[in-house]
Amino acid sequence: MQLWVGLGNPGQQYAMHRHNVGFMAVDTIAEVHGFGPEQKKFSGLLREGRIGPEKILLLKPSTFMNESGRSVAAALRFYKLPVDALTVFHDELDLAPFKVKVRVGGGLAGHNGLRSIDRHLGPDFRRVRLGIGHPGHKERVHGHVLGNFAKAEQDDLIEMLGAVASEADWLAKGDDARFMSDVALRQQR
């Protein structure tokens, strides 16, 4: 069993923020792979399903970004899962818009959701980094991250989310390199 967590802030007013692309990713995976309905658990919304033979739990913490670790740690403890069963989908300023990279561990790059999970579980969890690009100046980061995707970005956003969901089998199997490669190929079409 694996726990896949999408990071974001709860509430309709945040739904299209760049900071919520992690929520968007797990919602798309749930739809594409026919996951069950959302249930309120672990201070979040949980859906259960399968990707290939793998049982996957999808969690969207309802704690706001800076307390995500509390929700994630509670779910891991309840299911008695090790940290290496955890995958976190999150926005990444240091990646070009709509690029997708996977890594285990690493820095927190000022991301409050990652910082919270690190505080509860340590840094050694798998991250699916969803590029939102950097606005160019440090002073503009807050507004960029907490701003909606532009209308001109909608097609690229939908394409990225669809590619991530369509290639999720590779993530479930633990083949991160193949996942990244196949997502990139789908985005070139």
C-alpha positions as CSV (number, residue, x, y, z in Angstrom):
1,M,0.0,0.0,0.0
2,Q,1.2,3.5,-0.8
3,L,0.1,7.0,0.4
4,W,0.1,9.7,-2.3
5,V,-0.5,13.2,-0.9
6,G,-1.4,16.3,-2.9
7,L,-0.5,19.6,-1.2
8,G,-2.7,22.6,-1.4
9,N,-5.0,24.8,0.7
10,P,-8.6,23.8,1.3
11,G,-11.5,26.0,0.0
12,Q,-12.9,27.1,-3.3
13,Q,-11.0,30.5,-3.2
14,Y,-7.7,28.6,-3.5
15,A,-8.8,25.9,-6.0
16,M,-6.9,27.4,-9.0
17,H,-3.9,28.7,-7.2
18,R,-0.5,27.5,-8.4
19,H,0.1,26.4,-4.8
20,N,-2.8,23.9,-5.2
21,V,-1.4,22.0,-8.2
22,G,-0.7,19.1,-5.8
23,F,-4.4,18.8,-5.0
24,M,-5.2,19.1,-8.8
25,A,-2.7,16.2,-9.5
26,V,-4.3,13.8,-7.0
27,D,-7.8,14.7,-8.1
28,T,-6.9,14.0,-11.7
29,I,-5.2,10.6,-10.8
30,A,-8.4,9.7,-8.8
31,E,-10.6,10.5,-11.8
32,V,-8.5,8.8,-14.4
33,H,-8.0,5.6,-12.3
34,G,-11.6,5.4,-10.9
35,F,-10.9,5.9,-7.2
36,G,-13.6,5.7,-4.7
37,P,-15.4,8.8,-3.2
38,E,-13.6,11.2,-0.8
39,Q,-13.9,10.4,2.9
40,K,-13.0,12.8,5.7
41,K,-10.1,11.3,7.5
42,F,-6.8,12.4,9.1
43,S,-7.7,16.1,8.9
44,G,-8.0,15.7,5.2
45,L,-9.9,14.1,2.3
46,L,-8.9,10.5,1.5
47,R,-9.7,8.4,-1.5
48,E,-8.8,4.7,-2.0
49,G,-8.2,2.9,-5.3
50,R,-5.8,0.8,-7.3
51,I,-3.3,1.7,-10.0
52,G,-2.4,-1.7,-11.6
53,P,-2.0,-4.2,-8.8
54,E,-0.9,-1.5,-6.3
55,K,-3.3,-0.2,-3.6
56,I,-3.0,3.6,-3.4
57,L,-4.4,6.0,-0.9
58,L,-4.8,9.6,-2.1
59,L,-4.8,12.3,0.6
60,K,-5.5,16.0,0.4
61,P,-4.7,17.5,3.8
62,S,-7.4,20.1,4.9
63,T,-5.0,21.6,7.4
64,F,-3.7,24.4,5.2
65,M,-0.2,24.1,3.7
66,N,1.8,24.9,6.8
67,E,0.3,22.1,8.8
68,S,0.2,19.4,6.1
69,G,2.6,17.2,8.0
70,R,0.2,16.6,10.8
71,S,-2.4,15.0,8.4
72,V,0.3,13.0,6.5
73,A,1.9,11.6,9.7
74,A,-1.5,10.6,11.1
75,A,-2.4,8.6,7.9
76,L,1.0,6.9,7.8
77,R,0.7,5.9,11.5
78,F,-2.8,4.6,11.1
79,Y,-1.9,2.4,8.2
80,K,1.5,1.5,9.7
81,L,3.3,2.6,6.5
82,P,7.0,3.5,6.4
83,V,8.1,6.8,5.0
84,D,9.2,5.2,1.8
85,A,5.5,4.4,1.0
86,L,4.9,8.2,0.8
87,T,4.8,10.3,-2.3
88,V,4.0,14.0,-2.1
89,F,2.8,16.0,-5.2
90,H,3.7,19.7,-4.8
91,D,4.3,23.0,-6.7
92,E,7.9,23.8,-7.5
93,L,9.1,27.3,-8.1
94,D,12.6,26.1,-9.3
95,L,11.2,24.1,-12.2
96,A,10.0,25.6,-15.5
97,P,6.2,25.8,-15.7
98,F,4.6,22.4,-16.3
99,K,7.9,20.4,-16.0
100,V,7.6,17.3,-13.8
101,K,10.5,15.9,-11.8
102,V,10.6,13.2,-9.1
103,R,13.2,12.8,-6.4
104,V,13.6,11.3,-2.9
105,G,14.7,13.7,-0.2
106,G,16.4,16.9,-0.8
107,G,15.9,20.5,0.3
108,L,12.6,22.2,1.1
109,A,13.1,25.3,-1.1
110,G,11.0,27.4,1.3
111,H,7.9,25.3,0.7
112,N,5.8,25.4,3.9
113,G,4.0,22.1,3.1
114,L,7.3,20.2,2.6
115,R,8.7,21.9,5.7
116,S,5.8,20.7,7.8
117,I,6.1,17.1,6.5
118,D,9.8,17.2,7.1
119,R,9.2,18.3,10.7
120,H,6.9,15.3,11.3
121,L,8.6,12.6,9.2
122,G,12.1,13.8,8.2
123,P,13.2,14.6,4.6
124,D,13.5,11.2,3.0
125,F,10.1,10.9,1.2
126,R,9.5,10.9,-2.5
127,R,8.4,14.1,-4.1
128,V,6.7,14.7,-7.5
129,R,7.7,18.3,-8.2
130,L,5.2,20.1,-10.5
131,G,6.8,23.1,-12.1
132,I,5.1,26.5,-11.7
133,G,8.1,28.6,-12.7
134,H,9.7,31.5,-10.8
135,P,8.3,35.0,-11.3
136,G,11.8,36.4,-11.5
137,H,12.0,38.5,-8.3
138,K,11.9,37.3,-4.7
139,E,9.3,40.0,-3.8
140,R,6.8,38.6,-6.4
141,V,7.0,34.9,-5.2
142,H,4.1,35.1,-2.7
143,G,1.7,36.6,-5.2
144,H,2.8,34.2,-7.9
145,V,2.4,31.1,-5.8
146,L,-0.9,32.2,-4.3
147,G,-2.2,33.5,-7.7
148,N,-4.4,31.6,-10.1
149,F,-3.0,29.9,-13.2
150,A,-3.5,32.3,-16.1
151,K,-6.1,31.6,-18.8
152,A,-3.2,31.2,-21.3
153,E,-1.7,28.4,-19.1
154,Q,-4.9,26.3,-18.8
155,D,-4.1,24.0,-21.8
156,D,-0.6,23.3,-20.5
157,L,-1.9,22.7,-17.0
158,I,-4.5,20.2,-18.2
159,E,-1.9,18.5,-20.4
160,M,0.5,18.2,-17.5
161,L,-2.1,16.9,-15.1
162,G,-3.3,14.4,-17.7
163,A,0.2,13.2,-18.4
164,V,0.9,12.7,-14.7
165,A,-2.3,10.7,-14.2
166,S,-1.9,8.6,-17.4
167,E,1.7,7.6,-16.4
168,A,1.0,7.1,-12.7
169,D,1.4,3.3,-13.1
170,W,5.2,3.9,-13.4
171,L,5.2,5.8,-10.1
172,A,3.1,3.0,-8.5
173,K,5.8,0.5,-9.7
174,G,8.6,2.7,-8.3
175,D,10.0,3.4,-11.8
176,D,10.5,7.2,-11.3
177,A,12.8,7.6,-14.4
178,R,10.3,5.9,-16.7
179,F,7.5,8.1,-15.2
180,M,9.4,11.3,-15.8
181,S,10.4,10.2,-19.3
182,D,6.9,9.2,-20.4
183,V,5.3,12.3,-18.9
184,A,7.8,14.5,-20.8
185,L,7.0,12.5,-24.1
186,R,3.3,13.0,-23.6
187,Q,3.8,16.7,-23.1
188,Q,5.7,17.0,-26.5
189,R,2.8,15.6,-28.5
